[in-house]
Amino acid sequence: MSKPSVVEIEGKHLSLTNLDKVLYPATGFTKGQVIDYYARVAPVLLPHLAGRPLTLKRYPEGVDKEYFFEKNATKHRPDWVKTAPIWSEGNQRNVNYILANDLATLIWIANLASIELHPSLSLAKDIASPRSMVFDLDPGAPANIVQCCQVGMWLRDIFEHFGLQSFPKTSGSKGLQIYVPLNTPTGYEVTKTFAHALARLLENEHRELVVSDMKKQLRVGKVFVDWSQNDEHKTTISVYSLRAREHPTVSTPVKWEEVEEALKKKDATLLVFEASQVLDRVQQMGDLFEPVLAVKQKLPKLAGIAEAAPATETGLDLAAQADSSDAKKTKKISTKPGRGRSTAKKNSRKV
């Protein structure tokens, strides 16, 4: 192993250890390369981590060995590493989560072999209010990310019906994730209920491909629309985070046009990006996920959404109640053929 290397970052001193240790045996990708990737991607990554309680997924011996999650910040940390106490009902005590607010903290985290970064959907200062609603599309073999693209586009159509913007990213593993930025006051009881209803809507209308129940035996050849991530006690892999796969793949923001292209060509490889490719994309495209931090949106009020009506032959009817006083008509949301994106766009201004 190499000798520790002492570096200075923004006036803070760090001792980086075991830089030549291979963490991805299949490719020879080392701990030093993990740290280098996070240092280079930091300008676009840090805004998505700043102020959010962060759970670390650490692989001290490499991605093919034992790992562990770390929520409570280690006591052996520099005094400049910021933390936030968050009450844990399960532990009946505060958990001191790390806040990756700056480059020095991010590099310190990477030096712990924290390959994966899992932030909260909330800021620590307002932990009960999610900043986004998220759908984690998880394919069950032989389905793959191509089928996730189809489900993601159905979700996009629904959001467009309500005039909401949505943003896709790869999970960096097998699936696709869709974020709906909110950045307005709300609660998890709202976003989780809304997400569950939409998951059931898709399941009811596309039973051949979609499942909303997390039982693994139901997922074979289908896409599980994981709505349950919209929870104060759960985290989702961060955009630009490495994944502990065979290769150093990254959870990568993509354009909807790229999702459409992967579906059209039925080519899953079009949505697989490794660390070096992501750095090239950032240089060319900037941060495709930047709007997720800034766009302010409110979820529509849906009549009967709490009950989430059972499946019927015609699908699940969700009535959109407009905030404007002159919009009194309800509309049926559907993603069935012939009532897709073009209809959604047309109706979005009326809802």
GUGU-950702 format. One record per residue (C-alpha): x, y, z; residue in one letter; residue number from 1. Coordinates in steps of 0.5 Angstrom, whole numbers, m for minus. Layout:
BEGIN
{{X Y Z} A NUM}
...
END
This chain:
BEGIN
{{0 0 0} M 1}
{{2 7 m1} S 2}
{{4 12 4} K 3}
{{m1 17 7} P 4}
{{m1 23 3} S 5}
{{m3 30 6} V 6}
{{m7 35 2} V 7}
{{m9 42 3} E 8}
{{m16 43 1} I 9}
{{m19 50 2} E 10}
{{m15 51 8} G 11}
{{m16 44 11} K 12}
{{m11 39 12} H 13}
{{m13 32 10} L 14}
{{m9 25 10} S 15}
{{m11 21 4} L 16}
{{m9 13 5} T 17}
{{m8 7 1} N 18}
{{m9 11 m5} L 19}
{{m7 5 m10} D 20}
{{m12 0 m6} K 21}
{{m16 m3 m12} V 22}
{{m24 m2 m10} L 23}
{{m26 m5 m17} Y 24}
{{m23 m11 m18} P 25}
{{m26 m13 m25} A 26}
{{m23 m6 m27} T 27}
{{m17 m5 m23} G 28}
{{m20 2 m21} F 29}
{{m17 4 m14} T 30}
{{m19 8 m8} K 31}
{{m14 14 m11} G 32}
{{m19 14 m17} Q 33}
{{m25 14 m13} V 34}
{{m22 20 m9} I 35}
{{m20 23 m16} D 36}
{{m27 22 m19} Y 37}
{{m31 26 m13} Y 38}
{{m26 31 m13} A 39}
{{m27 33 m21} R 40}
{{m35 32 m20} V 41}
{{m35 36 m14} A 42}
{{m38 43 m17} P 43}
{{m44 39 m20} V 44}
{{m45 34 m14} L 45}
{{m44 39 m8} L 46}
{{m50 43 m9} P 47}
{{m54 36 m9} H 48}
{{m51 34 m2} L 49}
{{m51 41 1} A 50}
{{m55 41 8} G 51}
{{m58 34 7} R 52}
{{m57 29 12} P 53}
{{m52 24 9} L 54}
{{m52 16 9} T 55}
{{m45 13 7} L 56}
{{m45 6 4} K 57}
{{m37 4 5} R 58}
{{m33 m1 2} Y 59}
{{m27 m1 6} P 60}
{{m24 m8 2} E 61}
{{m28 m7 m5} G 62}
{{m34 m7 m8} V 63}
{{m34 m15 m8} D 64}
{{m33 m15 0} K 65}
{{m37 m14 6} E 66}
{{m40 m7 6} Y 67}
{{m44 m3 11} F 68}
{{m48 3 12} F 69}
{{m46 9 16} E 70}
{{m51 14 19} K 71}
{{m48 17 25} N 72}
{{m42 21 24} A 73}
{{m36 17 26} T 74}
{{m33 21 33} K 75}
{{m26 20 29} H 76}
{{m27 26 24} R 77}
{{m24 33 23} P 78}
{{m27 38 27} D 79}
{{m29 42 21} W 80}
{{m34 36 18} V 81}
{{m41 39 20} K 82}
{{m46 35 22} T 83}
{{m54 35 24} A 84}
{{m57 32 29} P 85}
{{m64 28 27} I 86}
{{m68 25 31} W 87}
{{m69 17 30} S 88}
{{m75 14 33} E 89}
{{m72 7 32} G 90}
{{m66 9 36} N 91}
{{m70 14 41} Q 92}
{{m64 18 40} R 93}
{{m61 24 35} N 94}
{{m57 21 30} V 95}
{{m51 26 28} N 96}
{{m51 26 20} Y 97}
{{m46 28 16} I 98}
{{m47 34 12} L 99}
{{m43 34 6} A 100}
{{m43 42 5} N 101}
{{m36 43 2} D 102}
{{m30 40 m2} L 103}
{{m26 38 4} A 104}
{{m31 34 7} T 105}
{{m33 30 0} L 106}
{{m26 28 0} I 107}
{{m25 26 7} W 108}
{{m32 22 6} I 109}
{{m29 19 m1} A 110}
{{m22 17 3} N 111}
{{m27 13 8} L 112}
{{m28 8 2} A 113}
{{m35 11 2} S 114}
{{m37 9 m5} I 115}
{{m44 11 m5} E 116}
{{m47 17 m3} L 117}
{{m55 17 0} H 118}
{{m57 23 2} P 119}
{{m64 25 4} S 120}
{{m70 28 0} L 121}
{{m70 34 5} S 122}
{{m65 39 8} L 123}
{{m63 38 15} A 124}
{{m66 44 17} K 125}
{{m73 42 15} D 126}
{{m73 34 15} I 127}
{{m80 33 15} A 128}
{{m81 37 8} S 129}
{{m78 33 2} P 130}
{{m75 38 m4} R 131}
{{m77 33 m9} S 132}
{{m82 27 m10} M 133}
{{m78 21 m13} V 134}
{{m80 14 m17} F 135}
{{m75 9 m17} D 136}
{{m76 4 m23} L 137}
{{m73 m3 m21} D 138}
{{m73 m8 m27} P 139}
{{m74 m15 m25} G 140}
{{m70 m20 m30} A 141}
{{m71 m21 m36} P 142}
{{m73 m14 m36} A 143}
{{m68 m8 m36} N 144}
{{m67 m1 m36} I 145}
{{m70 m1 m43} V 146}
{{m77 m3 m40} Q 147}
{{m76 3 m35} C 148}
{{m75 8 m40} C 149}
{{m82 6 m42} Q 150}
{{m85 7 m35} V 151}
{{m81 13 m34} G 152}
{{m84 16 m40} M 153}
{{m91 14 m38} W 154}
{{m90 18 m32} L 155}
{{m87 24 m35} R 156}
{{m94 24 m39} D 157}
{{m98 24 m33} I 158}
{{m93 30 m30} F 159}
{{m94 34 m36} E 160}
{{m102 33 m36} H 161}
{{m101 37 m29} F 162}
{{m96 42 m32} G 163}
{{m90 39 m28} L 164}
{{m83 38 m30} Q 165}
{{m79 32 m29} S 166}
{{m72 30 m29} F 167}
{{m69 23 m31} P 168}
{{m63 20 m28} K 169}
{{m60 13 m28} T 170}
{{m59 9 m22} S 171}
{{m52 7 m24} G 172}
{{m54 0 m22} S 173}
{{m60 m3 m26} K 174}
{{m66 2 m27} G 175}
{{m68 9 m28} L 176}
{{m70 14 m23} Q 177}
{{m75 20 m24} I 178}
{{m75 26 m20} Y 179}
{{m81 31 m19} V 180}
{{m78 38 m16} P 181}
{{m82 41 m11} L 182}
{{m78 46 m7} N 183}
{{m85 49 m4} T 184}
{{m88 47 3} P 185}
{{m90 40 3} T 186}
{{m90 33 7} G 187}
{{m88 26 6} Y 188}
{{m95 24 7} E 189}
{{m97 28 1} V 190}
{{m91 26 m4} T 191}
{{m92 19 m1} K 192}
{{m99 18 m2} T 193}
{{m99 21 m9} F 194}
{{m93 17 m11} A 195}
{{m97 11 m9} H 196}
{{m103 13 m13} A 197}
{{m99 14 m19} L 198}
{{m95 7 m18} A 199}
{{m102 4 m18} R 200}
{{m105 8 m24} L 201}
{{m99 5 m28} L 202}
{{m100 m2 m25} E 203}
{{m107 m2 m27} N 204}
{{m106 0 m34} E 205}
{{m100 m4 m36} H 206}
{{m101 m10 m32} R 207}
{{m96 m14 m37} E 208}
{{m90 m9 m35} L 209}
{{m91 m5 m28} V 210}
{{m92 m8 m21} V 211}
{{m93 m3 m15} S 212}
{{m92 m8 m10} D 213}
{{m85 m9 m7} M 214}
{{m85 m17 m7} K 215}
{{m80 m20 m11} K 216}
{{m83 m25 m14} Q 217}
{{m88 m21 m17} L 218}
{{m83 m17 m21} R 219}
{{m80 m22 m26} V 220}
{{m80 m19 m32} G 221}
{{m83 m13 m30} K 222}
{{m81 m6 m27} V 223}
{{m83 m5 m20} F 224}
{{m85 3 m19} V 225}
{{m82 4 m12} D 226}
{{m86 10 m9} W 227}
{{m84 8 m2} S 228}
{{m77 12 m3} Q 229}
{{m82 18 m1} N 230}
{{m81 17 6} D 231}
{{m77 21 12} E 232}
{{m73 15 14} H 233}
{{m71 13 7} K 234}
{{m65 15 2} T 235}
{{m64 15 m5} T 236}
{{m57 14 m9} I 237}
{{m55 21 m10} S 238}
{{m54 24 m17} V 239}
{{m47 23 m19} Y 240}
{{m45 18 m14} S 241}
{{m41 12 m16} L 242}
{{m44 5 m15} R 243}
{{m41 m1 m12} A 244}
{{m42 m5 m19} R 245}
{{m37 m9 m22} E 246}
{{m35 m3 m26} H 247}
{{m35 4 m23} P 248}
{{m42 6 m26} T 249}
{{m45 13 m24} V 250}
{{m52 15 m22} S 251}
{{m52 20 m28} T 252}
{{m57 25 m30} P 253}
{{m60 24 m37} V 254}
{{m64 28 m42} K 255}
{{m71 25 m44} W 256}
{{m69 25 m51} E 257}
{{m64 20 m49} E 258}
{{m69 16 m45} V 259}
{{m73 16 m52} E 260}
{{m67 14 m56} E 261}
{{m65 8 m51} A 262}
{{m73 5 m52} L 263}
{{m73 6 m59} K 264}
{{m67 2 m60} K 265}
{{m68 m2 m54} K 266}
{{m61 m2 m52} D 267}
{{m59 m2 m45} A 268}
{{m52 0 m46} T 269}
{{m54 7 m48} L 270}
{{m56 9 m41} L 271}
{{m50 6 m38} V 272}
{{m44 11 m36} F 273}
{{m38 10 m32} E 274}
{{m34 15 m28} A 275}
{{m30 18 m34} S 276}
{{m36 19 m38} Q 277}
{{m40 22 m33} V 278}
{{m34 27 m33} L 279}
{{m34 28 m40} D 280}
{{m42 29 m40} R 281}
{{m41 35 m35} V 282}
{{m36 38 m39} Q 283}
{{m40 38 m45} Q 284}
{{m47 39 m42} M 285}
{{m46 42 m35} G 286}
{{m51 39 m29} D 287}
{{m57 37 m32} L 288}
{{m60 36 m25} F 289}
{{m59 43 m23} E 290}
{{m67 45 m24} P 291}
{{m68 40 m19} V 292}
{{m65 44 m14} L 293}
{{m69 51 m17} A 294}
{{m75 49 m20} V 295}
{{m81 51 m15} K 296}
{{m88 46 m16} Q 297}
{{m94 44 m12} K 298}
{{m97 37 m13} L 299}
{{m104 38 m15} P 300}
{{m110 36 m11} K 301}
{{m113 29 m13} L 302}
{{m120 28 m11} A 303}
{{m120 21 m8} G 304}
{{m112 20 m8} I 305}
{{m112 18 m1} A 306}
{{m117 12 m2} E 307}
{{m113 10 m8} A 308}
{{m119 6 m12} A 309}
{{m118 m1 m13} P 310}
{{m116 m4 m20} A 311}
{{m122 m3 m26} T 312}
{{m122 m5 m33} E 313}
{{m121 2 m35} T 314}
{{m116 3 m30} G 315}
{{m115 8 m24} L 316}
{{m119 15 m25} D 317}
{{m115 20 m21} L 318}
{{m119 27 m21} A 319}
{{m115 33 m22} A 320}
{{m118 39 m18} Q 321}
{{m115 45 m21} A 322}
{{m113 51 m16} D 323}
{{m116 56 m21} S 324}
{{m123 58 m19} S 325}
{{m125 57 m27} D 326}
{{m123 50 m27} A 327}
{{m128 46 m25} K 328}
{{m128 40 m29} K 329}
{{m125 34 m27} T 330}
{{m120 30 m32} K 331}
{{m119 22 m33} K 332}
{{m111 21 m33} I 333}
{{m109 15 m37} S 334}
{{m103 13 m40} T 335}
{{m106 8 m45} K 336}
{{m104 8 m53} P 337}
{{m108 14 m56} G 338}
{{m108 18 m50} R 339}
{{m101 19 m49} G 340}
{{m96 25 m49} R 341}
{{m99 29 m54} S 342}
{{m106 29 m50} T 343}
{{m102 30 m44} A 344}
{{m99 36 m47} K 345}
{{m106 39 m49} K 346}
{{m109 38 m43} N 347}
{{m104 41 m38} S 348}
{{m106 48 m39} R 349}
{{m113 46 m37} K 350}
{{m112 42 m31} V 351}
END
